Amino acid sequence: MNSRLAGIISIAALLALSGCASMSADECAMSDWHTIGYEDGAMGYTADQLGNRRKACAKHGVAPDFEAYKAGRSEGLRQYCQPSRGFNVGASGARYNGVCPGDMEPDFVDAYNSGHKLYNLRSSVNSANYQINARKAELEKTEDRIRQVEADLISSETSAQDRVLLLVDLKDLAERTGELDAEIVELVEERAVHELQLAQYEAMIADANY
């Protein structure tokens, strides 16, 4: 392993341990700012990241090497701004901060939008599943409550006045079960539509080789 590669690995390890912009006195003093810039660029960080690092190192009386950082970040951004990365960023639901150079941004943004559409389609399916499960859970609780009310109605310990109130509860609970059944059917149909759209889109983008 050559000394430069070892230095890059060491800096990357320090950054992973120290967080995005929190740096100790030793890290500030010993840092290879070109490598730090490269790492920040490769992560898609905005130029504001240097400002955060400058503030962190100012506490230790150390100033970053701006030119070295800028050169490193430019190199890192060219790694970050690949279409495959754009697709993955979009598919994860993450935000694109407009950091790519002009010659790479159109392809990156196209891929990002493709990934983000996939994210939205998956989110629609997941949302439908969540709502279906929530309605089913409520339905189960409502049915349990109905059984309890029915048991109370036939209990010899229940007064005539309480039976009137229980009958009102039973009517409301029965209406709610009907509403929940209808909502579940509608949500299942919506999920089927979303699943079909998702499958069609996944098949369409398969040829893009992202």
N, C-alpha and C positions, 0 to 999 in steps of 0.2 A: 504494500500500500504506500503510495507516494505521500509526501508531506502535505500537499495541497488537499488531496482527498481526505486525509486524516483530519485536517483542519475543518473541512466542510462538515464531516460527520460530527466532530466535536461541537461545532457551533450549533448544528441542528439539534443535538442532544441537549445543549444548554437552553435553547429556545423552547424545546418541548417541556423542560422542567420548570422554566421560569415563567411561562405563560406568554400571551401575545405581546405585551409591551412592558412587563415588569422585569427589570434587569438589575442585578446586583452591581456593586462597585467593580468587582473583578471582571464580570461579564462586560461591563461598559468599557473598561480599560483594555481588555484583551481581545475585544471583538473584531472580527473581520467584517467590516461594514458592507463590503461587496457581497459576501456570502449571506449576511442578514437580509440585504436587499433582495437577493435572489430568492431566498426562502419566502419572504413576504410576497414577492411577485408570483411565485409558484402557488401560493395559497389564495391569490386573487385579492389581496388586501389593497385598500386604496392608499393614496399618498399620505393620507392623514396618519397612517401607522408610524411614519417617521417622526411626526410631531409627537406622538405618544412616547416613542422611544427617546426622543430628545429630552422630553420632560423627565422621564425616568432617570436618564443619565446625568441630567443637570444637577440632580440631588447629590451626585457623587463628584461633581466638578469635571465631568467628561463631556465633550461635544462630539457628536457623530461625524463621520466623514461623509458629507452629503453627496459629493460626486461619486464616491465609490458605491454608496448605497443606491443612488439613482441608476448607475450603470448595472448593478446587480439586479435591481428590481425590474429593469427593462428586459433583461435576459429571462428572469423568472416568469414574467408575464407572457412571454412567447411560449413558454411551456404550458402555462395555465390556459391560454386562449386557444387551445385546440378544440375543434368541433366536438370531439368525444367528451372533453371535459365540460363544455357548454351544455351538452345533452344531460350529463350526469348532474350538473348543478340544477338545471331546470327540473329534472325528474325527482330530485330530492326536495323540491319546494323552496330551495334557497333563493335568495335575491341576487341578481346580477348588478354590480355597482358601477358599470360603465368604465371598466379599467382597461379594456383591450385596445391595442393600437389600431389605428384606422384601417390598415391593410388586412387585419385579422378579424375585426369586429363583425362584419356582415355574416361570415360563415359561422362565427361563434354564436351570434344572436339567433340566427336561423335554427341552429342546433338546440340552443337554450329554449327557444319557443316550442320546439318539438318535444323536448323533455318536459317542459312545464305543462303542456297539454296532456301528456301522459300522466303527470302528477295529478292534474285536475280530474281526469277520468277515474283514476284509482281512488281519489278522494271521494268521488261521487258514489262509487261502489261501497267504500268503507263507511260512508255516512249512512247509506241506506241500511247496511248491515247493523250499524249501531242503533238506528231508529227502530228497526224490526225487533232487535233483541230487547230494547227498552219497552216497546209495546207488549211483547210477550211476557216480560217480567211483571209489568203492571197487570196484564190479564190474569196471570197466575195468582197474584195477590188479591185481585178482585174476586176471582172464583173462590179463593179461600174464605174471603169475607162473606160471600154469598152462603157458603156452607155453614158458617158460624151463625149467620142471621137465621137461616132456616132451622138450625138446631135450637136457637133461642125461641123461635116462634112456637115450637111444639113443646117447649119446656113447661112443666106445670108451675114453675116458679115465676113465670113471666106474667105480669099483670096485663089486663085488657088495654090499658093506656099505652103500655110499652109495646104491645103487639101492633098497635096502630102506627107507632113510630117506626117499628121494625119493618112493617109492610112498605112504608114510604122509602126506607133505606133500600129494601130489596128491589123496589121498582127502579130506583136510581142506579143501583149496581147492575141490574139487568140491562138497562139502557147503555151503561158504560161498556159492558162486555160486547154489546152489539157494535158500538162505535170502534172499539179496539179491534174487533174482528175485521171490520171494514177497512180500517187504517192499515192493518197488517197486509191484507190482500192488495191494497193499493201500493204499499211500499214494496212488496215482493215483485209486483209488475214493474215498478219503476227501477228496481234493482236489475231485473232481467234486461231492461232497455240499456242501462248503464253498462252491464256486463257485455252485452253485444257490441256496444260502441267501443268499449275497451279492447275487446278481442279483435275487432276490425282494425282499430288503430295500431295495435301491436303488430298485426300482420303487415300493415302498410309500411311501418317504419323498420321492419325487420331487414329490408333490403338496404337501408341506409348505413348499416354496419357501424352504428355508434358504439 
